[in-house]
Amino acid sequence: MTKYARRKALVVGEATDIGLAIAKRLVEGGASVLLTARTEAERAHAVAELGSAARVVSPSAVEAALTGAPGPAGADTNDSTGLGDGPTGLGDGPTGTTRLGDGSTTAPTGLVHDLTGAAGAIDPTGLTSTTSPTGTTGTTGTTGTTGTTGTTGTSPTGPTTVGLLFADAIPTARPLLPYVEDGGAVVLTAPTPCPDAVRALADELAARGIRVNAVAPGCIEAPGSGAVPLPPLGRLGAAEEVARAALFLATEATFTTGARLPVDGGLGHP
């Protein structure tokens, strides 16, 4: 299944079960994902669920992962399990980090395009051709290209951008907005954002072509939760059902922005 092939997504926030459900559907559809999880146990669980097509970091390490800067010690579960030094990250598809001839990787976050052939430039977005921007190759390699010996090369100097951002709340999303590509999508995944706040952020980002919508989950089953009143549909919802709604807003509702979609079995209203 390649429904989300060549897409790059960032999933952040406190709603761990919902975030993991979103990440799983993205990975299954061929996307590359950077996911946050709060505790070491949650990060290890996410790595086991997602495999090498995603990178899992602590919330404090997100911007470091996007820019390639060193993150807090122990904040990257993929690295601590050896996955961060292999085919992981936000590359072009389920595989990310590419190893060069000198044994180094193109970027510590794996957010690069595959290098194919004897020459090729590293693309900061991971979405364009691997042809060298100068159209030339050297015997030892030049900045941004690999040489014919495949022994040298550099990673992009700018930060990586993503097309899809899933965040639990506006304060979580706001510092990451510079990393969202123009024409991308932001989906808020916690029940707290009020409709006015969603519309205000949508208006703010409309000039960049970025759509902003929200799901408002309610009556969602969670491990360890106590008994709660059932909604009109007569059962509790699942994180997977919230994920499907969020992905619809992110990838299918291409002429919708500023909307807040309840996913609560009929309990609440927009």
Residue pairs with C-beta under 8 A, 6 or more apart in sequence:
1 28
1 29
1 30
2 29
2 30
3 29
3 30
3 251
4 25
4 26
4 29
4 30
4 31
4 251
5 29
5 30
5 31
5 93
6 30
6 31
6 92
6 93
6 127
7 26
7 29
7 30
7 31
7 32
7 163
7 164
7 251
8 31
8 32
8 33
8 34
8 90
8 111
8 126
8 160
8 161
8 162
8 163
8 164
9 22
9 23
9 26
9 31
9 32
9 33
9 34
9 162
9 163
9 164
9 165
9 166
10 33
10 34
10 62
10 66
10 162
10 164
10 165
10 166
10 176
10 179
11 19
11 22
11 23
11 26
11 33
11 34
11 35
11 36
11 166
12 19
12 35
12 36
12 59
12 62
12 165
12 166
12 167
12 168
12 172
12 173
12 176
13 19
13 36
13 166
13 167
13 168
13 169
13 172
13 189
13 190
14 38
14 168
14 172
14 190
15 168
15 189
15 190
15 217
16 37
16 38
16 42
17 220
17 222
17 223
17 239
18 189
18 217
18 220
18 239
18 242
18 243
18 246
19 35
19 36
19 37
19 166
19 168
19 189
20 35
20 37
20 45
20 46
20 49
20 50
20 239
21 238
21 239
21 240
21 242
21 243
22 166
22 189
22 243
22 246
22 247
23 33
23 35
23 46
23 50
23 54
24 49
24 50
24 243
25 240
25 243
25 244
25 247
26 33
26 164
26 247
27 33
27 50
27 51
27 53
27 54
27 94
30 93
30 94
31 53
31 164
32 53
32 54
32 89
32 90
32 91
32 92
32 93
32 94
32 96
32 126
33 50
33 53
33 54
33 55
33 90
34 54
34 55
34 57
34 62
34 65
34 66
34 89
34 90
34 109
34 162
35 46
35 50
35 54
35 55
35 56
35 57
36 56
36 57
36 58
36 59
36 61
36 62
37 43
37 45
37 46
37 56
37 57
37 58
37 77
38 58
38 59
40 74
40 77
43 56
43 57
43 58
43 77
44 77
44 81
46 54
46 56
46 77
47 54
47 56
47 77
47 78
47 81
47 83
50 56
52 83
52 86
52 87
52 88
52 94
52 95
53 88
53 94
53 95
54 88
55 65
55 76
55 78
55 83
55 84
55 88
55 89
55 90
55 96
55 109
55 110
56 76
56 77
56 78
57 64
57 65
57 71
57 75
57 76
57 77
57 78
58 71
58 72
58 74
58 75
58 76
60 71
60 72
60 75
61 71
61 72
61 75
61 76
62 176
63 69
63 175
63 176
63 179
64 70
64 71
64 72
64 75
65 71
65 76
65 109
65 111
66 109
66 111
66 159
66 160
66 162
66 176
66 179
67 159
67 160
68 107
68 108
68 109
68 111
68 155
68 159
68 160
70 108
74 80
76 84
77 83
78 84
78 88
79 85
84 97
84 108
84 110
85 97
85 105
86 97
87 94
87 95
87 96
87 97
87 110
88 95
88 96
88 97
88 110
89 96
89 97
89 107
89 109
89 110
89 111
89 112
90 96
90 109
90 110
90 111
90 126
90 160
90 162
91 97
91 98
91 110
91 111
91 112
91 113
91 114
91 126
92 113
92 114
92 126
92 127
95 114
96 110
96 111
96 112
97 105
97 106
97 107
97 110
97 112
98 105
98 106
98 112
98 113
98 114
98 115
99 105
99 106
100 106
100 115
100 146
100 150
100 151
100 152
100 153
101 146
101 149
101 150
101 151
101 152
102 151
102 152
106 112
106 115
106 122
106 153
106 155
107 122
107 155
107 156
109 160
111 126
111 160
112 122
112 123
112 126
112 155
112 156
113 120
113 122
113 123
113 125
113 126
113 127
113 128
113 130
114 130
115 122
115 130
115 146
115 153
116 130
117 130
118 137
118 146
118 147
118 148
118 150
119 132
119 136
119 137
119 145
119 146
119 147
119 148
120 130
120 131
120 132
120 145
120 146
121 130
121 131
121 132
121 133
121 144
121 145
122 144
122 153
122 154
122 155
122 156
123 129
123 130
123 156
124 156
124 158
124 159
124 160
124 161
125 160
125 161
125 181
126 160
132 144
132 145
133 144
134 142
134 145
136 142
136 145
137 145
137 146
137 147
137 148
138 145
138 147
138 148
139 147
139 148
139 149
140 147
140 149
140 151
140 152
141 147
141 149
141 150
141 151
141 152
141 153
143 154
144 153
144 154
144 156
145 153
146 152
146 153
147 153
159 178
159 179
160 179
161 179
161 180
161 181
161 184
162 179
162 180
162 181
162 184
163 180
163 181
163 183
163 184
163 185
164 184
164 185
164 187
164 250
164 251
165 173
165 176
165 177
165 179
165 180
165 184
165 185
165 186
165 187
166 186
166 187
166 189
166 246
166 250
167 173
167 176
167 186
167 187
167 188
167 189
168 188
168 189
168 190
169 188
169 190
169 192
169 193
170 188
170 193
170 197
170 201
173 186
173 188
173 201
177 186
177 205
177 210
180 186
180 208
180 210
182 208
182 209
182 210
183 208
183 209
183 210
184 209
184 210
184 211
185 210
185 211
185 212
185 213
185 249
185 250
185 251
186 201
186 205
186 210
186 211
186 212
186 213
187 212
187 213
187 214
187 215
187 246
187 249
187 250
188 198
188 212
188 213
188 214
188 215
189 214
189 215
189 217
189 242
189 246
190 217
191 216
191 217
191 218
191 264
193 214
193 216
193 260
195 260
195 270
198 212
198 213
198 214
198 258
198 259
198 260
199 258
201 212
202 211
202 212
202 213
202 257
202 258
203 258
205 211
205 212
206 257
211 249
211 253
211 254
211 256
211 257
212 257
212 258
213 249
213 250
213 253
213 256
213 257
213 258
213 259
213 260
213 261
214 249
214 259
214 260
214 261
215 242
215 245
215 246
215 249
215 260
215 261
215 262
215 263
216 260
216 261
216 262
216 263
216 264
216 268
216 270
217 237
217 242
217 263
217 264
218 231
218 237
218 262
218 263
218 264
218 265
218 267
218 268
219 228
219 229
219 230
219 231
219 236
219 237
219 264
219 265
219 267
220 236
220 237
220 238
220 239
220 241
220 242
220 263
220 264
221 236
221 237
221 238
221 239
222 239
228 236
230 236
230 265
231 237
231 264
231 265
231 266
231 267
232 265
232 266
232 267
233 265
233 266
234 265
235 265
236 265
237 263
237 264
237 265
241 263
242 263
245 261
245 263
249 256
249 259
249 261
253 259
259 270
260 270
261 270
262 268
262 269
262 270
